[in-house]
Amino acid sequence: MTNEEAIRYLNTMFTSTYIPMQIGETAEVREALDMAISALEKQTPKMMQRIQKPFSVRVGKCPCCGYVINEDENCRFCQVCGQRILWESEDA
């Protein structure tokens, strides 16, 4: 199962009759599902937003929070929000 499939499944779980019938429809259950979905979304790589190229150094912004990172830092995750990032030169 891919992250995207898991997100779709979790989103539909709460709207189906499964969750309300099995464990009850509570704010805690909805919050737990939202946290799981958010964590899965952070693990799905998103392309950096390229902003400049000074002195042959590629610089980009995190697509979620806008934190500026240069490619030389060899980051695979945003240091601020934890979003998994993908540079143009990589394959997904």
Buried (B, 14 or more C-beta within 10 A) or exposed (E): EEBEEBBEEBEEBBEEEEBEEEEEEEEEBEEEBEEBBEEBBBEBBBEBEEEEEEEEEBBBBBBBEEBEBEBEEEBEBBEEEBBBBBBEEEEE
